[in-house]
Amino acid sequence: MSNIAGTKSSLTWAVHLSVVVLVALWLFPTVGLFVSSFRTADQIATSGWWKALFPQEQNEVLRTEEPGTQVQEGPLYVIEGNLFDAGAESEISAWGTSSREISAYAPGETADMGEDGRLTVEADGSYRLENDVAFEGRRGERVFVTATAPPEFTLDNYRQVLLSEDATDSMAKAFFNTLTVTIPATVIPILIAAFAAYALAWMDFPGRALLIAAVVGLLVVPLQLALIPLLKLHLGIGIGKGYLGVWLAHTGFGLPLAIYLLRNYMVGLPRDIIENARVDGASDFQIFVKIILPLSFPALASFAIFQFLWTWNDLLVALVFLIDATGETTVMTRQIVELLGTRGGNWEILATAAFVSIAVPLAVFFAMQKYLVRGMLAGSVK
Protein backbone atom coordinates (compact mmCIF):
# COMPACT_ATOMS: atom_id res chain seq x y z
CA MET A 1 0.00 0.00 0.00
CA SER A 2 2.97 2.31 0.47
CA ASN A 3 3.36 2.66 -3.30
CA ILE A 4 -0.19 3.86 -3.91
CA ALA A 5 -0.34 7.42 -5.19
CA GLY A 6 -1.43 9.90 -2.55
CA THR A 7 -0.12 7.93 0.43
CA LYS A 8 2.63 9.33 2.62
CA SER A 9 6.07 7.86 1.96
CA SER A 10 7.99 6.28 4.80
CA LEU A 11 11.05 8.24 3.69
CA THR A 12 9.52 11.64 4.38
CA TRP A 13 11.79 12.07 7.39
CA ALA A 14 14.84 11.60 5.16
CA VAL A 15 13.62 14.33 2.82
CA HIS A 16 13.01 16.69 5.72
CA LEU A 17 16.43 15.92 7.19
CA SER A 18 18.10 16.55 3.83
CA VAL A 19 16.35 19.91 3.51
CA VAL A 20 17.45 20.92 7.02
CA VAL A 21 21.06 19.95 6.26
CA LEU A 22 21.07 21.86 2.97
CA VAL A 23 19.56 24.95 4.61
CA ALA A 24 22.13 24.79 7.41
CA LEU A 25 25.02 24.42 4.96
CA TRP A 26 23.81 27.52 3.12
CA LEU A 27 22.73 29.57 6.14
CA PHE A 28 25.63 29.16 8.56
CA PRO A 29 28.35 30.67 6.31
CA THR A 30 26.05 33.57 5.41
CA VAL A 31 25.25 34.34 9.04
CA GLY A 32 28.93 33.97 9.93
CA LEU A 33 29.89 36.46 7.23
CA PHE A 34 27.22 38.89 8.43
CA VAL A 35 28.30 38.71 12.08
CA SER A 36 32.01 38.95 11.21
CA SER A 37 31.40 42.11 9.20
CA PHE A 38 30.49 43.91 12.46
CA ARG A 39 33.43 42.62 14.52
CA THR A 40 36.87 44.11 15.05
CA ALA A 41 40.08 42.56 13.78
CA ASP A 42 41.12 41.49 17.29
CA GLN A 43 37.82 39.73 17.92
CA ILE A 44 37.97 37.86 14.61
CA ALA A 45 41.56 36.80 15.33
CA THR A 46 40.81 35.44 18.80
CA SER A 47 37.40 33.75 18.47
CA GLY A 48 34.85 32.45 16.01
CA TRP A 49 31.75 34.37 14.97
CA TRP A 50 29.53 32.01 16.99
CA LYS A 51 31.08 33.49 20.18
CA ALA A 52 30.35 37.08 19.19
CA LEU A 53 27.62 37.48 21.82
CA PHE A 54 29.84 36.31 24.69
CA PRO A 55 32.76 38.03 26.49
CA GLN A 56 36.07 37.49 24.71
CA GLU A 57 39.51 36.95 26.22
CA GLN A 58 42.14 38.58 24.05
CA ASN A 59 45.72 39.77 24.26
CA GLU A 60 46.37 43.46 23.76
CA VAL A 61 49.38 45.75 23.72
CA LEU A 62 48.63 49.03 25.50
CA ARG A 63 50.72 52.01 26.65
CA THR A 64 50.87 54.21 29.66
CA GLU A 65 50.65 58.00 29.32
CA GLU A 66 53.68 59.79 27.94
CA PRO A 67 56.32 61.12 30.37
CA GLY A 68 55.06 64.66 29.88
CA THR A 69 52.06 63.85 32.11
CA GLN A 70 54.16 62.88 35.16
CA VAL A 71 53.68 64.63 38.49
CA GLN A 72 56.04 64.77 41.44
CA GLU A 73 54.85 63.38 44.76
CA GLY A 74 57.58 64.01 47.30
CA PRO A 75 60.69 62.19 46.14
CA LEU A 76 58.78 60.12 43.54
CA TYR A 77 57.78 60.92 39.97
CA VAL A 78 54.37 59.39 39.22
CA ILE A 79 52.28 58.72 36.11
CA GLU A 80 48.73 57.52 36.70
CA GLY A 81 45.84 56.74 34.39
CA ASN A 82 43.93 53.93 32.74
CA LEU A 83 45.20 51.67 29.99
CA PHE A 84 41.76 51.37 28.39
CA ASP A 85 39.80 54.05 26.57
CA ALA A 86 37.09 55.88 28.46
CA GLY A 87 33.94 53.79 28.76
CA ALA A 88 35.68 50.46 28.15
CA GLU A 89 34.44 47.58 30.30
CA SER A 90 37.36 45.19 29.86
CA GLU A 91 38.82 43.31 32.82
CA ILE A 92 42.48 42.34 33.02
CA SER A 93 43.26 38.80 34.18
CA ALA A 94 47.03 38.93 33.68
CA TRP A 95 49.64 41.36 32.42
CA GLY A 96 53.32 41.77 31.72
CA THR A 97 55.97 44.19 30.53
CA SER A 98 57.61 41.88 27.98
CA SER A 99 56.23 40.13 24.91
CA ARG A 100 57.92 36.96 26.15
CA GLU A 101 56.02 37.00 29.44
CA ILE A 102 52.68 38.64 28.83
CA SER A 103 51.14 36.92 31.84
CA ALA A 104 53.95 37.46 34.35
CA TYR A 105 51.84 39.46 36.82
CA ALA A 106 48.34 39.30 38.23
CA PRO A 107 46.19 42.42 38.67
CA GLY A 108 47.36 44.43 41.70
CA GLU A 109 50.94 43.18 41.57
CA THR A 110 53.89 45.51 41.00
CA ALA A 111 56.52 44.98 38.32
CA ASP A 112 60.03 46.31 38.94
CA MET A 113 61.32 47.57 35.59
CA GLY A 114 64.67 48.77 36.89
CA GLU A 115 65.61 52.21 35.61
CA ASP A 116 62.16 52.54 34.00
CA GLY A 117 60.43 52.52 37.37
CA ARG A 118 57.83 50.38 39.09
CA LEU A 119 54.44 49.64 37.54
CA THR A 120 51.25 48.49 39.23
CA VAL A 121 48.22 47.54 37.12
CA GLU A 122 44.73 46.86 38.49
CA ALA A 123 42.02 44.65 36.97
CA ASP A 124 40.04 47.62 35.64
CA GLY A 125 43.09 48.90 33.71
CA SER A 126 44.08 51.68 36.12
CA TYR A 127 47.82 51.84 36.75
CA ARG A 128 50.47 53.66 38.73
CA LEU A 129 53.94 54.09 37.30
CA GLU A 130 56.49 55.60 39.70
CA ASN A 131 60.21 56.18 39.67
CA ASP A 132 62.87 57.80 41.82
CA VAL A 133 64.03 59.95 38.90
CA ALA A 134 62.10 61.87 36.27
CA PHE A 135 60.79 59.92 33.32
CA GLU A 136 62.31 60.78 29.97
CA GLY A 137 61.30 60.17 26.37
CA ARG A 138 58.18 60.86 24.31
CA ARG A 139 56.28 57.56 24.57
CA GLY A 140 54.76 55.66 27.44
CA GLU A 141 55.75 52.17 28.57
CA ARG A 142 54.30 49.18 26.74
CA VAL A 143 52.03 46.91 28.77
CA PHE A 144 50.95 43.49 27.53
CA VAL A 145 47.58 42.50 28.98
CA THR A 146 45.25 39.54 28.79
CA ALA A 147 41.79 41.04 29.15
CA THR A 148 38.22 39.82 28.99
CA ALA A 149 36.23 42.24 26.85
CA PRO A 150 32.44 42.40 26.50
CA PRO A 151 30.82 41.78 23.09
CA GLU A 152 31.56 44.65 20.73
CA PHE A 153 30.07 45.45 17.34
CA THR A 154 31.13 48.28 15.10
CA LEU A 155 30.12 49.97 11.86
CA ASP A 156 33.70 51.08 11.15
CA ASN A 157 34.17 48.21 8.71
CA TYR A 158 31.25 49.39 6.60
CA ARG A 159 32.48 52.98 6.74
CA GLN A 160 35.87 51.78 5.52
CA VAL A 161 34.41 49.70 2.72
CA LEU A 162 31.61 52.01 1.53
CA LEU A 163 32.81 55.51 2.40
CA SER A 164 36.59 55.29 2.21
CA GLU A 165 38.27 57.64 -0.26
CA ASP A 166 40.93 55.01 -0.84
CA ALA A 167 40.20 53.48 -4.26
CA THR A 168 41.64 50.15 -3.11
CA ASP A 169 39.27 49.76 -0.16
CA SER A 170 36.14 51.51 -1.41
CA MET A 171 33.36 49.32 -2.75
CA ALA A 172 30.95 52.17 -3.47
CA LYS A 173 32.04 52.80 -7.07
CA ALA A 174 32.30 49.08 -7.76
CA PHE A 175 28.77 48.65 -6.36
CA PHE A 176 27.29 51.14 -8.82
CA ASN A 177 29.39 49.71 -11.65
CA THR A 178 27.95 46.29 -10.88
CA LEU A 179 24.41 47.67 -10.92
CA THR A 180 25.16 49.32 -14.27
CA VAL A 181 26.16 45.93 -15.65
CA THR A 182 23.54 43.77 -13.98
CA ILE A 183 20.28 45.64 -14.56
CA PRO A 184 20.54 46.01 -18.37
CA ALA A 185 22.09 42.54 -18.66
CA THR A 186 18.98 41.15 -16.93
CA VAL A 187 16.31 43.22 -18.68
CA ILE A 188 17.60 42.94 -22.28
CA PRO A 189 17.61 39.09 -22.46
CA ILE A 190 14.13 38.95 -20.93
CA LEU A 191 12.73 41.35 -23.53
CA ILE A 192 14.25 39.47 -26.45
CA ALA A 193 13.57 36.00 -25.07
CA ALA A 194 9.91 36.77 -24.32
CA PHE A 195 9.21 37.63 -27.96
CA ALA A 196 11.18 34.64 -29.21
CA ALA A 197 9.51 32.24 -26.77
CA TYR A 198 6.04 33.40 -27.83
CA ALA A 199 6.91 32.88 -31.49
CA LEU A 200 8.27 29.39 -30.85
CA ALA A 201 5.29 28.46 -28.69
CA TRP A 202 2.26 29.88 -30.54
CA MET A 203 3.24 30.88 -34.07
CA ASP A 204 3.56 28.46 -36.99
CA PHE A 205 6.40 29.12 -39.44
CA PRO A 206 8.91 26.98 -41.35
CA GLY A 207 11.92 25.84 -39.37
CA ARG A 208 10.38 26.32 -35.94
CA ALA A 209 11.37 22.81 -34.78
CA LEU A 210 14.96 23.38 -35.92
CA LEU A 211 15.12 26.66 -33.99
CA ILE A 212 13.86 24.94 -30.85
CA ALA A 213 16.49 22.22 -31.28
CA ALA A 214 19.17 24.89 -31.79
CA VAL A 215 18.14 26.64 -28.58
CA VAL A 216 18.36 23.36 -26.65
CA GLY A 217 21.76 22.67 -28.19
CA LEU A 218 23.10 26.10 -27.19
CA LEU A 219 22.28 25.34 -23.55
CA VAL A 220 25.22 22.91 -23.37
CA VAL A 221 27.80 25.12 -25.12
CA PRO A 222 30.44 26.30 -22.58
CA LEU A 223 30.65 30.08 -22.60
CA GLN A 224 34.44 29.86 -22.26
CA LEU A 225 34.59 28.66 -25.88
CA ALA A 226 32.97 31.85 -27.11
CA LEU A 227 34.80 34.43 -25.02
CA ILE A 228 37.82 35.08 -27.23
CA PRO A 229 35.99 34.89 -30.61
CA LEU A 230 33.30 37.20 -29.28
CA LEU A 231 35.87 39.66 -27.94
CA LYS A 232 37.62 39.71 -31.32
CA LEU A 233 34.25 40.41 -32.96
CA HIS A 234 33.60 43.30 -30.56
CA LEU A 235 37.03 44.77 -31.23
CA GLY A 236 36.61 44.28 -34.95
CA ILE A 237 33.29 46.15 -35.20
CA GLY A 238 34.38 48.93 -32.86
CA ILE A 239 32.52 48.04 -29.66
CA GLY A 240 35.71 47.39 -27.70
CA LYS A 241 35.72 46.98 -23.93
CA GLY A 242 32.90 48.71 -22.12
CA TYR A 243 29.37 48.44 -20.81
CA LEU A 244 27.84 47.83 -24.25
CA GLY A 245 30.16 44.91 -24.87
CA VAL A 246 29.44 43.23 -21.53
CA TRP A 247 25.67 43.79 -21.96
CA LEU A 248 25.74 42.08 -25.36
CA ALA A 249 27.89 39.24 -24.01
CA HIS A 250 25.59 38.55 -21.06
CA THR A 251 22.58 38.80 -23.37
CA GLY A 252 24.03 36.24 -25.78
CA PHE A 253 25.02 33.83 -23.02
CA GLY A 254 21.66 34.15 -21.24
CA LEU A 255 19.28 33.95 -24.19
CA PRO A 256 19.25 30.13 -24.69
CA LEU A 257 18.14 29.45 -21.11
CA ALA A 258 15.67 32.34 -21.20
CA ILE A 259 14.03 31.21 -24.44
CA TYR A 260 13.91 27.58 -23.31
CA LEU A 261 12.40 28.42 -19.92
CA LEU A 262 9.83 30.90 -21.23
CA ARG A 263 8.84 28.78 -24.20
CA ASN A 264 8.13 25.76 -21.98
CA TYR A 265 5.98 27.94 -19.75
CA MET A 266 4.03 29.58 -22.58
CA VAL A 267 3.30 26.23 -24.23
CA GLY A 268 1.51 25.19 -21.05
CA LEU A 269 -0.89 28.14 -21.10
CA PRO A 270 -4.52 27.30 -22.01
CA ARG A 271 -4.99 27.25 -25.79
CA ASP A 272 -8.59 28.37 -25.48
CA ILE A 273 -7.51 31.79 -24.21
CA ILE A 274 -5.28 32.34 -27.23
CA GLU A 275 -7.88 31.12 -29.73
CA ASN A 276 -10.65 33.21 -28.19
CA ALA A 277 -8.48 36.30 -28.40
CA ARG A 278 -7.80 35.63 -32.08
CA VAL A 279 -11.50 35.15 -32.76
CA ASP A 280 -12.10 38.53 -31.15
CA GLY A 281 -9.67 40.07 -33.62
CA ALA A 282 -6.58 40.46 -31.43
CA SER A 283 -3.26 40.52 -33.22
CA ASP A 284 -0.28 38.43 -32.14
CA PHE A 285 1.31 41.49 -30.56
CA GLN A 286 -1.86 42.28 -28.57
CA ILE A 287 -2.14 38.65 -27.45
CA PHE A 288 1.49 38.71 -26.39
CA VAL A 289 1.32 41.98 -24.46
CA LYS A 290 -2.14 41.68 -22.87
CA ILE A 291 -2.43 37.93 -22.28
CA ILE A 292 0.87 36.05 -22.50
CA LEU A 293 3.10 38.44 -20.56
CA PRO A 294 0.80 38.80 -17.51
CA LEU A 295 0.26 35.04 -17.35
CA SER A 296 3.99 34.36 -17.78
CA PHE A 297 5.13 36.54 -14.89
CA PRO A 298 6.32 33.57 -12.73
CA ALA A 299 8.56 32.32 -15.54
CA LEU A 300 9.84 35.83 -16.25
CA ALA A 301 10.64 36.35 -12.58
CA SER A 302 12.30 32.95 -12.37
CA PHE A 303 14.69 33.72 -15.20
CA ALA A 304 15.25 37.25 -13.88
CA ILE A 305 16.52 35.74 -10.62
CA PHE A 306 18.90 33.40 -12.44
CA GLN A 307 20.22 36.10 -14.75
CA PHE A 308 20.57 38.71 -12.02
CA LEU A 309 22.49 36.38 -9.71
CA TRP A 310 24.74 35.19 -12.51
CA THR A 311 25.62 38.64 -13.82
CA TRP A 312 26.01 40.11 -10.32
CA ASN A 313 28.46 37.39 -9.27
CA ASP A 314 30.26 37.21 -12.61
CA LEU A 315 33.99 37.89 -12.81
CA LEU A 316 35.12 36.12 -15.98
CA VAL A 317 32.89 37.95 -18.48
CA ALA A 318 33.60 41.27 -16.77
CA LEU A 319 37.35 40.72 -17.00
CA VAL A 320 37.15 39.89 -20.70
CA PHE A 321 34.59 42.44 -21.96
CA LEU A 322 34.54 45.28 -19.43
CA ILE A 323 37.45 45.99 -17.10
CA ASP A 324 40.31 47.99 -18.60
CA ALA A 325 43.56 49.44 -17.30
CA THR A 326 41.93 52.56 -15.84
CA GLY A 327 39.88 50.60 -13.30
CA GLU A 328 36.92 52.95 -13.76
CA THR A 329 34.63 50.05 -14.67
CA THR A 330 35.73 47.65 -11.93
CA VAL A 331 32.88 45.51 -10.61
CA MET A 332 32.50 44.17 -7.09
CA THR A 333 33.86 40.70 -7.79
CA ARG A 334 37.05 42.24 -9.19
CA GLN A 335 37.27 44.66 -6.25
CA ILE A 336 37.11 41.77 -3.79
CA VAL A 337 39.92 40.01 -5.66
CA GLU A 338 42.03 43.15 -5.30
CA LEU A 339 41.20 43.32 -1.60
CA LEU A 340 42.45 39.76 -1.20
CA GLY A 341 45.80 40.99 -2.46
CA THR A 342 46.02 44.24 -0.52
CA ARG A 343 44.00 43.31 2.57
CA GLY A 344 44.60 39.58 2.77
CA GLY A 345 45.13 39.70 6.53
CA ASN A 346 42.27 42.08 7.33
CA TRP A 347 39.45 39.59 7.68
CA GLU A 348 37.06 42.23 8.98
CA ILE A 349 37.41 44.21 5.73
CA LEU A 350 37.12 41.11 3.55
CA ALA A 351 34.04 39.87 5.43
CA THR A 352 32.35 43.25 5.11
CA ALA A 353 33.16 43.54 1.40
CA ALA A 354 31.90 40.01 0.76
CA PHE A 355 28.64 40.62 2.61
CA VAL A 356 28.06 43.89 0.75
CA SER A 357 28.52 41.89 -2.43
CA ILE A 358 25.95 39.24 -1.52
CA ALA A 359 23.40 41.53 0.19
CA VAL A 360 21.66 42.60 -3.03
CA PRO A 361 21.41 39.05 -4.49
CA LEU A 362 20.01 37.84 -1.16
CA ALA A 363 17.36 40.58 -1.19
CA VAL A 364 16.42 39.79 -4.80
CA PHE A 365 16.22 36.07 -4.11
CA PHE A 366 14.07 36.33 -1.00
CA ALA A 367 11.78 38.91 -2.64
CA MET A 368 11.12 36.72 -5.69
CA GLN A 369 11.77 33.16 -4.52
CA LYS A 370 8.08 32.20 -4.63
CA TYR A 371 8.10 32.88 -8.36
CA LEU A 372 11.29 30.85 -8.78
CA VAL A 373 9.58 27.59 -7.80
CA ARG A 374 6.52 28.28 -9.94
CA GLY A 375 8.66 29.17 -12.91
CA MET A 376 10.90 26.12 -12.59
CA LEU A 377 7.92 23.76 -12.39
CA ALA A 378 6.28 25.38 -15.41
CA GLY A 379 5.49 22.83 -18.08
CA SER A 380 6.40 19.85 -15.90
CA VAL A 381 2.78 19.04 -15.10
CA LYS A 382 -0.14 19.16 -17.53
N, C-alpha and C positions, 0 to 999 in steps of 0.2 A: 504493500500500500504506500510505501514511502516514495515510490516513483510516480505516483499519480499526480497529474498537474493540479496545482492549487494547494497541495499539502506542504507543510513546513518541513524543510530539509533538516536532517539531524546534524548537518555541518554548519548551521547558521552561526554557532558560536565561533567557529574558525574564521568565518568571514568577518564577524565583528572584531575579533582579535586582530586580524590582519589590518583592518581599517584603523584601529587604535594605534598599532605599531607604525603604520605609514604616516598617520597624523603626527605622532610623537617625533618621528625622524625628521619631519619637515618643520615642526613647530619649535622644537628645542633650540636648534641653531639660530632661528630667527629671533626668538626671545633673548637668547644669549647675546646676539649682536646688538639688539636694542638696549639691553641693560648696560653692556660694556660701553656703549656710546656716551653714557652719562657718567662714567667713572673716570677717576684720575689715573695717570700712568702708574703711580705707586700702588694703587689698589689692584689694578689689573695684573701687575707683576707679582703681587704677594698672594692673591687668592682668586678663585674662580668666580664667574658671574653669579652662580647660584648662592654664594655667600654675601651678596651685595647688601642684603638687609640686616646683616649681623655685624657686631663690632669686629674690626680687623686688627690683628697684631702685625706691625710692620716696623722695619728698621729705617731710621731717618738720621740724616746728618744735619745738625743745627749749629748755630753760633751764638755766643754771648754778645752783649753789646760791645761796641768798639771802645778802645781805651779812653777816648775823649769824654765818655760819660762817667768816669770814675769820680768818686768823692773820697775825701780823707776823713777817717774816723779815728782820732787820736794818732797812734803810730801806724795805723793800717790804711792802705788804699783799697777801696771796696767798689766793686761793680755788682749791682743787683738788677734783677729783671725776671722776665719769663721767656723760656725758649720758644714757646708756641705763640702764634699770632693771637691777637685779642679775640675772645669768643670761642677759641678752640676748647674742645672737651676731651682731649686725649689724656691718657694716664700712662705714666712711665713705669715700666716693670723692672727695667735694668738700664744701666748706662755705662759709658766708658769714655776715655779720652784718646784712645788709639783704635785704629781700624782693625788691629789684630785682636783686641780685647774689647769688643763693644758691650759686653755684659759683665765687666769687671766689678761694677759697684751696684748696690741696691739703692733705691730712693732713700735719701736722708744721710747716706754715707758721704764722707769727704775724701776727695782724691788729692794727694800731694803731687803737684806737677813741678816741683823743684823751683827753679828761678821764675817760672810762669805763675806761681802762686798756688793757692789751695781752693778747690772748687767743691761746693756742696750743691747737689741737685735734689729737689723734692719730687714727689710723684706727680704733682700738678704742673711741673715744668718750671717752677720758680727756682732760682739759683742765687748763690752768693759766691762771688769770686773775690778773694782777698789776697793781698801780698804785702810784704814789709817794705817794698820799694814801689815807686810809681810804675804803672803799666806803660809800655811803649808800643809803638806800631799803629797801624790804621785799621786792623781787622780784629774781631773778637776771636776767642778760642773756639776750636771745633769741639762739639760734643756729639758723640754717637749714642743714640737712644733706641731702645726697643719699647715702643708705645702701642697701647691699644686705643684705636681711634673709632669713634662712632661711624655708622654708615654715612657716606657723603656722596652726593650727586651734584653734578655741575653742568652748566650749559656752555662752558668755555670751549669744549670741543666743537660744538656746533658754530660758535662764533668764529673759531679758527677756520673751520672748513667752509662756511658760507659767506662770512664777512671779511675774511682776511684779504689784504691788498697784495699779498704775495701770490703771484701767478701759479707757483708750484703747489700751494696748499689750497687755494680757492677752488671750490666746486661750483660756484654760482654761475660763471660764464659757461662752464661745461654743461650745467643743468639746462640752461636755455638753448644751448646748441643741440643737446639731445632732444629737447622738445621740438626744435625746428626740423630735425630729421624725422622724428617718430610720427608726428601728427600727419603731415602730408603722405608719408610712406605707408600709413594705415588707411587713410581716406581714399587715395587714388586707386589702389588695387580693388577696394570694395566697389567703387563706382564702375570701373571697367568690368569686373567679374560679375556684377549683378546683371548688367546688360547681356553679357555673353552667356551666363547661366540661363537666363530666360529664353534666349534664342535656342540654345541646345535642348531645353526642356519642352518648349511649347510651340516652336516654329519648325515647319517642315521645309527643308531645302537640301539640295544634293550635297553629299559629303558630310552630313551631320555626324554619322556614326564614326567616320574616320577622325573627325575633330575631337569627338569624345575619347576615342582611343588614344589620340595624341596627347590630350590633357592628362590622361591616366599615366601614360608613359613618361611625361615630364615630371611627374611626382617623384620618380626614383632617380632622377639625374642629379648627381652631387653638384652643388653650386660651386665648389672649388674648381671644377672643370671649366666653368664659364667665366671665372674672374678675370684672368689675363686677356682672353679674346675680347671680352666686353670692355675692358679698360682700353685696349688698343682701339676699339671702335669709337669709344667716347673721345679719345685723343685725336683720332683721325677726322671726326666730323666737327671738332671744335668745342665739345662740351667740357673736356678736361676734368680736373678734380674740383668738386664743389657740391653744393646742395642739390642741384639739378641732377648731377650724375648719380648721387647716392639714392635720390628718390626713384629714378628710373631703374636702378639696379634692384632695389627692394621691391619695386612693383613687378619687375620681371620674375624675380625669384618667388614672389608670393602669389602670383596669379594662378598657377596650376592648382594649388590647394584651394584657393578661393573659389574658382570656377567649379571644381569637383564638389566641394561642400555645398555650395549654393544650388548647383544643378540638382543634386540628390534631394535637397529639401524641396525645391520647387516642383519636381516631378511628383512628389507625394501630396501636393495640394489638390483639393477636389476639382475634378475636371468640369463638373457641372457649373461651377462658378465662372470658369473661363468661357465656357460655351454660352452661358446666359448673357455674359457681357458682350460677346460678339454678336449675338442675336439682337441685342439692344443697340448695336451700331458702334460700339467702342472700338477704337483702333488698338493695335498692339501696344503702342506707347501709353495710351490711357490705361489699358489693362495692367501694364507693368507698373505704372506709377501709383494708380489708385487701388489696385487689388493685390498684386504680387508683392510689392515692397512692404506694405503694412503686415501682410501675413508672414513674410519671411524675416521679420525682425529678429527672432531667436537665432536663426542661422547667421544673419549679418553680425549680430553681437558676438556670436561664438567665434567667427573668423576674426573680428576686430580684436578680441582678446589675444588670440594667437599671434596675429601680426604685430600688435602693439608690444607684447612681451618680447617677441623675437627682435624687433628693430631696436627697442630700448636697450636690450642686453647685448646687442651686436657689437663686436669689435673688429672682426675680420673685414666685413664689407666697408666699414667706416675707414679702416686703414688703407684699403685699396682705392676707394672712390672719393674720399672726402678729405682726410687729414693731410695737410701739406706742411712745409717747413716752418711757416709762420706760427702755427699753433692756434690760430684764431678760430678754427673750426673743430677744436678738440672736443670730443664727446666724453661722457662720464666714465665709460669703461676704459678709455685711454688715460684719463686723468688718474684713475685708481692705479693703473699700471705704473704711471710715473711716481705716484705716492709710494708704491712698493719699493721703488729704487731710492727715493730721497728720504722717505720716512719709514723705512722697513722696521725700525725698532720702536716706533711710536704706535703701539697697538690702539691707543685711544683715538688717534687721528684716523687710522685705517678703519676701525670699527664704525666710526661716525660717518666717514665717506661711503663705506659700503652700505650702511643703513639708509643714508640719503638716496643712494642709487636704487635701492629696492623698495623704497617707500611708495613711490608712484605706481609701479607695477602691482604692489600689494593692494593699493586702494582701487585700482582698475579691476583687479581680479575679484575682490570681494564685492564690489558694486555690481558686477555683471555676471557672477558665477552661476546664478540660476539660469541665465540664458545659455551658458556654456553647455550644460547637461542637455537641455532641450535641443540645442543645435547639433550636438554630437550624435544624438539618438535619431535625428531626422532621417527618415527614409528607411530605418531599420525595421520598423513595424508597419504593416499595412492595416 
